[in-house]
Amino acid sequence: MKTAFIFPGQGSQQVGMGRSLAEQVPAAREVFEEADDTLGEKLSALCFEGPEEELKLTANTQPAILTASIAALRALEIEGISADFVAGHSLGEYTALVAACSLDFKDALALVRKRGLFMQEAVPPGEGAMAALIGCDIETVRAVCREAASSGVCAPANINSPNQTVIAGHRPAVERAVELAKERGARRAVMLSVSAPFHCELMSPAAERLAPVLAETEFKDLNLPLVTNVDARIIMRGSEARDCLLRQVASPVRWSDSIERLIEEGVTRFVEIGPGKVLSGLVRAVGRECQLLNVEDVQSLSAAVAVLR
C-alpha cells in the first residue's frame, strides 16, 4: 500500500492547533520553539491561544499553519512512519517541500511570512473576492467565469474536486459568477470570507515580489516525489520546486488533478497532516476507495500510528 502525506493550506487554521502535540511530544514542541526563535515572536502562543482575528491575518496564518503541520509531521516521523509521496494545497506545498527535505523549515517560515504579506497587499481591500461553487463540473465553472469576466477578472482558483471549485477575481465579476452558477444548477454558490482573491491573475504583483525572495532561497533536490499544485505532475528537483512555487501564486490549485495523479501512481492511503480534515473530504470526492487518516493532535496521532505500523 502506497502512502501520501498531504498538507493543508490557508483556511484550516484554528485556535488551539498543535497545542496537545507540543505539550506531550518533545519533537513537536521543538518545532514551535524553532518557529518562535526564527520569527522573533511567540507564534506558538498565537496558535495555542489566539486571538482568532490575529491568527486569521494572512501574514500570520501562513507561518502558523506551516508550523502546526510540521510539528504534527515530526510527531509522526519519530514513530517511524514515512510516506511514498507528498503534496500540499497551496500554502501546504511549502510544508510538503520541508517534508521532502528540499526546503529548510526556517527558510520556509521566512518565505511564507513574506508570501502572505505580498498576497495580502496585491489587491486593495474590498476589490477582490472568492466564492465556492459546489455541484458544478469544471467546464460549467469555466463557462460561468468567462461570462462573468465582462465585469472584471474571474477565474477558477482552487479546483478541489470534480464538483467543487473556488473562483477568484474582482468582486463584481465573482458576484456575477455566483448568480450565474445558481441559475445553471449549482447545489451551492457562496461568497467566501477571505482577505484577498488568491490564485488568479490579480496575484501577479505578489508573484513579482516573491520571485527574488525565492531566487535567493536554497532548494535541495527532493528525497520524496511531490505532486505539484500548478501542473499536477511529479517533481524531484529543487529548481523545479522553486519554479512551481512562483507560478502557483497567480495560477489555480489543481488539487483534484493532483489526487488523481497520486492514485494513478498507486497511492491508496492518504494521511492529512496539520490542522483540520478539509483535504480528507476532498480526497474522498476523488478516490472513494482510498484509506484516509489525519494527524493534528495527540488523539489522531495515536489512531494513525496504530493503523500505519
C-alpha positions as CSV (number, residue, x, y, z in Angstrom):
1,M,0.0,0.0,0.0
2,K,1.5,3.3,-1.1
3,T,1.0,6.3,1.2
4,A,0.9,10.0,0.5
5,F,1.3,12.7,3.2
6,I,-0.8,15.7,2.3
7,F,-0.7,19.1,3.9
8,P,-3.4,21.7,4.3
9,G,-3.4,25.4,3.3
10,Q,-5.0,28.6,4.4
11,G,-8.4,28.3,5.9
12,S,-7.6,25.3,8.1
13,Q,-6.3,27.4,10.9
14,Q,-8.0,27.1,14.3
15,V,-7.1,28.5,17.8
16,G,-5.5,25.6,19.8
17,M,-3.9,23.9,16.8
18,G,-0.8,21.9,17.7
19,R,-1.1,22.5,21.4
20,S,-1.6,18.9,22.6
21,L,1.2,17.7,20.5
22,A,3.5,20.4,21.8
23,E,2.6,19.6,25.4
24,Q,3.1,15.8,25.0
25,V,5.6,15.3,22.2
26,P,9.0,16.9,22.6
27,A,9.7,16.7,18.8
28,A,6.6,18.8,18.1
29,R,7.4,21.2,20.9
30,E,10.8,21.8,19.4
31,V,9.2,22.8,16.1
32,F,7.1,25.6,17.8
33,E,10.2,26.8,19.7
34,E,12.2,27.0,16.5
35,A,9.4,29.0,14.8
36,D,9.3,31.4,17.8
37,D,13.1,31.9,17.6
38,T,13.1,32.2,13.8
39,L,10.4,34.8,13.6
40,G,11.3,36.6,16.8
41,E,7.8,36.4,18.2
42,K,5.5,34.0,20.0
43,L,3.9,32.3,17.1
44,S,3.2,29.3,19.4
45,A,1.1,31.4,21.7
46,L,-0.9,32.7,18.7
47,C,-1.5,29.1,17.6
48,F,-2.4,27.8,21.0
49,E,-4.3,30.8,22.4
50,G,-5.3,33.2,19.6
51,P,-6.8,35.7,19.4
52,E,-8.6,34.3,16.3
53,E,-8.8,37.6,14.5
54,E,-5.0,37.9,14.7
55,L,-4.5,34.3,13.6
56,K,-6.7,34.9,10.6
57,L,-4.4,37.6,9.2
58,T,-2.8,36.1,6.1
59,A,0.8,37.0,7.2
60,N,0.2,35.1,10.5
61,T,-2.0,32.3,9.1
62,Q,0.6,31.0,6.7
63,P,3.6,30.5,9.1
64,A,1.2,29.3,11.8
65,I,-0.3,26.5,9.6
66,L,3.1,25.6,8.3
67,T,4.5,25.3,11.9
68,A,1.5,23.3,13.2
69,S,1.8,20.9,10.2
70,I,5.5,20.4,10.6
71,A,5.0,19.8,14.3
72,A,2.5,17.1,13.5
73,L,4.8,15.6,10.9
74,R,7.7,15.4,13.3
75,A,5.5,13.7,15.9
76,L,4.6,11.1,13.2
77,E,8.1,10.6,12.0
78,I,9.5,9.8,15.4
79,E,7.1,6.8,15.4
80,G,9.0,5.5,12.3
81,I,6.2,6.4,9.9
82,S,7.2,7.6,6.4
83,A,5.5,8.3,3.0
84,D,6.0,7.4,-0.6
85,F,4.7,10.7,-1.9
86,V,3.9,14.2,-0.6
87,A,1.6,17.0,-1.8
88,G,0.2,20.2,-0.2
89,H,-2.7,22.5,-1.0
90,S,-1.4,26.0,-1.9
91,L,0.5,27.0,1.3
92,G,0.7,23.3,2.1
93,E,3.1,22.8,-0.8
94,Y,5.7,24.6,1.2
95,T,5.1,22.2,4.1
96,A,5.4,19.3,1.6
97,L,8.8,20.6,0.5
98,V,10.0,20.7,4.1
99,A,8.8,17.2,4.5
100,A,10.7,16.2,1.4
101,C,13.9,17.8,2.7
102,S,14.0,20.3,-0.2
103,L,13.3,23.4,1.9
104,D,14.7,24.1,5.3
105,F,12.0,24.8,7.9
106,K,13.5,28.2,8.8
107,D,13.6,29.2,5.2
108,A,10.1,28.1,4.7
109,L,8.9,30.2,7.6
110,A,10.5,33.3,6.2
111,L,9.1,32.6,2.7
112,V,5.5,32.1,3.8
113,R,5.6,35.1,6.1
114,K,6.6,37.2,3.0
115,R,4.3,35.3,0.7
116,G,1.3,36.0,3.0
117,L,2.2,39.7,3.2
118,F,2.7,40.1,-0.6
119,M,-0.6,38.3,-1.4
120,Q,-2.4,40.4,1.1
121,E,-1.1,43.6,-0.4
122,A,-1.5,42.7,-4.0
123,V,-5.1,43.9,-4.2
124,P,-6.7,46.8,-2.3
125,P,-9.1,45.7,0.4
126,G,-12.6,45.1,-1.0
127,E,-11.7,45.0,-4.6
128,G,-11.2,41.2,-4.8
129,A,-13.3,38.3,-3.8
130,M,-13.6,34.5,-3.8
131,A,-16.6,32.2,-4.0
132,A,-17.2,28.4,-3.7
133,L,-19.2,26.8,-6.4
134,I,-20.5,23.3,-5.4
135,G,-22.3,20.9,-7.6
136,C,-20.9,22.3,-10.8
137,D,-18.4,20.5,-13.0
138,I,-15.2,22.4,-14.0
139,E,-16.4,23.1,-17.6
140,T,-19.6,24.7,-16.2
141,V,-17.4,26.7,-13.8
142,R,-15.2,27.9,-16.6
143,A,-18.2,28.9,-18.8
144,V,-19.7,30.9,-15.9
145,C,-16.3,32.6,-15.2
146,R,-15.9,33.6,-18.9
147,E,-19.4,35.2,-19.0
148,A,-18.8,36.9,-15.6
149,A,-15.4,38.3,-16.8
150,S,-17.2,41.1,-18.6
151,S,-17.2,42.7,-15.1
152,G,-13.5,42.1,-14.4
153,V,-11.2,39.2,-13.7
154,C,-13.0,36.0,-12.8
155,A,-11.4,32.5,-13.0
156,P,-11.1,29.1,-11.2
157,A,-8.7,29.4,-8.3
158,N,-8.9,26.1,-6.4
159,I,-10.1,23.1,-8.4
160,N,-10.7,21.0,-5.4
161,S,-12.8,18.1,-6.5
162,P,-14.9,17.1,-9.6
163,N,-17.8,19.1,-8.2
164,Q,-16.2,21.8,-6.0
165,T,-14.3,24.8,-7.4
166,V,-13.4,28.0,-5.7
167,I,-13.2,31.0,-8.0
168,A,-11.4,34.4,-7.6
169,G,-11.2,37.8,-9.2
170,H,-12.7,41.3,-9.0
171,R,-15.7,41.4,-6.6
172,P,-18.4,42.4,-9.1
173,A,-17.3,39.6,-11.5
174,V,-17.2,37.0,-8.8
175,E,-20.6,38.1,-7.5
176,R,-22.0,37.8,-11.1
177,A,-20.5,34.3,-11.4
178,V,-22.2,33.2,-8.2
179,E,-25.6,34.3,-9.6
180,L,-24.9,32.6,-13.0
181,A,-23.8,29.3,-11.2
182,K,-27.1,29.3,-9.3
183,E,-29.0,29.7,-12.5
184,R,-27.2,26.8,-14.0
185,G,-28.0,24.4,-11.2
186,A,-25.2,24.8,-8.7
187,R,-26.1,23.0,-5.5
188,R,-24.4,25.8,-3.6
189,A,-22.7,29.0,-4.6
190,V,-21.5,31.3,-1.9
191,M,-19.1,34.2,-1.4
192,L,-16.2,33.4,0.9
193,S,-14.9,35.5,3.8
194,V,-11.3,35.9,2.6
195,S,-8.8,38.7,2.7
196,A,-7.7,38.6,-1.0
197,P,-8.5,36.9,-4.3
198,F,-5.8,34.2,-4.2
199,H,-4.6,32.1,-7.2
200,C,-5.8,34.3,-10.0
201,E,-4.0,36.9,-12.2
202,L,-4.7,39.6,-9.7
203,M,-1.9,38.0,-7.6
204,S,0.7,38.7,-10.3
205,P,2.1,41.6,-8.3
206,A,2.6,39.2,-5.3
207,A,4.4,36.8,-7.6
208,E,6.7,39.5,-8.9
209,R,7.7,40.5,-5.3
210,L,8.1,36.8,-4.3
211,A,10.4,35.9,-7.3
212,P,13.6,37.4,-5.9
213,V,13.0,36.0,-2.5
214,L,12.6,32.5,-3.9
215,A,15.6,33.0,-6.1
216,E,17.9,33.6,-3.1
217,T,16.5,30.7,-1.1
218,E,18.2,27.3,-1.3
219,F,16.1,24.4,-2.7
220,K,17.7,21.0,-2.5
221,D,16.6,18.1,-4.7
222,L,13.7,16.3,-3.0
223,N,14.1,12.9,-1.3
224,L,10.4,12.2,-1.9
225,P,8.4,12.7,-5.1
226,L,6.0,15.7,-4.8
227,V,2.9,16.3,-7.0
228,T,2.7,20.0,-7.7
229,N,-0.3,22.3,-7.5
230,V,0.3,24.1,-10.7
231,D,0.8,21.2,-13.1
232,A,-0.3,18.1,-11.1
233,R,2.9,16.5,-12.1
234,I,5.7,14.7,-10.1
235,I,8.9,16.6,-9.4
236,M,12.1,15.7,-7.7
237,R,14.5,18.6,-8.4
238,G,14.8,21.7,-6.2
239,S,14.9,24.0,-9.2
240,E,11.5,22.7,-10.3
241,A,10.1,23.2,-6.8
242,R,11.2,26.9,-6.8
243,D,9.6,27.4,-10.2
244,C,6.4,25.7,-9.2
245,L,6.0,27.8,-6.1
246,L,6.4,31.0,-8.1
247,R,3.9,30.0,-10.8
248,Q,1.5,28.8,-8.1
249,V,0.8,32.3,-6.7
250,A,-1.2,33.5,-9.7
251,S,-2.3,30.1,-11.0
252,P,-5.2,27.8,-10.0
253,V,-4.5,25.0,-7.5
254,R,-5.2,21.8,-9.4
255,W,-5.9,19.7,-6.3
256,S,-8.4,17.3,-7.9
257,D,-5.9,16.5,-10.7
258,S,-3.1,16.1,-8.1
259,I,-5.1,13.5,-6.2
260,E,-5.9,11.7,-9.4
261,R,-2.2,11.6,-10.3
262,L,-1.3,10.2,-6.9
263,I,-3.9,7.5,-7.3
264,E,-2.5,6.7,-10.8
265,E,0.8,6.2,-9.1
266,G,-0.7,3.6,-6.8
267,V,-1.4,5.6,-3.7
268,T,-4.3,4.2,-1.8
269,R,-3.7,5.8,1.6
270,F,-3.7,9.5,2.3
271,V,-2.6,11.0,5.7
272,E,-3.6,14.6,6.2
273,I,-1.0,16.2,8.4
274,G,-1.9,19.5,10.1
275,P,-5.0,21.3,11.3
276,G,-8.4,20.1,10.2
277,K,-9.7,17.5,7.8
278,V,-10.6,19.6,4.8
279,L,-8.3,17.8,2.4
280,S,-9.6,14.4,3.5
281,G,-13.0,15.3,2.4
282,L,-11.7,16.5,-1.0
283,V,-9.7,13.2,-1.4
284,R,-12.8,11.2,-0.7
285,A,-14.7,13.0,-3.5
286,V,-12.0,11.8,-6.0
287,G,-10.9,8.4,-4.6
288,R,-13.8,6.9,-2.7
289,E,-11.9,3.7,-2.0
290,C,-8.9,5.3,-0.5
291,Q,-8.0,5.0,3.1
292,L,-8.0,8.3,4.9
293,L,-6.1,9.2,8.1
294,N,-5.2,12.5,9.8
295,V,-2.7,13.8,12.3
296,E,-3.5,17.1,14.1
297,D,-3.4,16.3,17.8
298,V,-2.4,13.5,20.2
299,Q,-5.5,11.5,19.8
300,S,-5.4,11.5,16.0
301,L,-1.7,10.8,16.1
302,S,-2.3,7.7,18.2
303,A,-5.1,6.5,15.9
304,A,-2.9,7.0,12.8
305,V,0.1,5.2,14.2
306,A,-2.0,2.2,15.2
307,V,-3.0,1.8,11.5
308,L,0.3,2.8,9.9
309,R,2.6,0.5,11.9
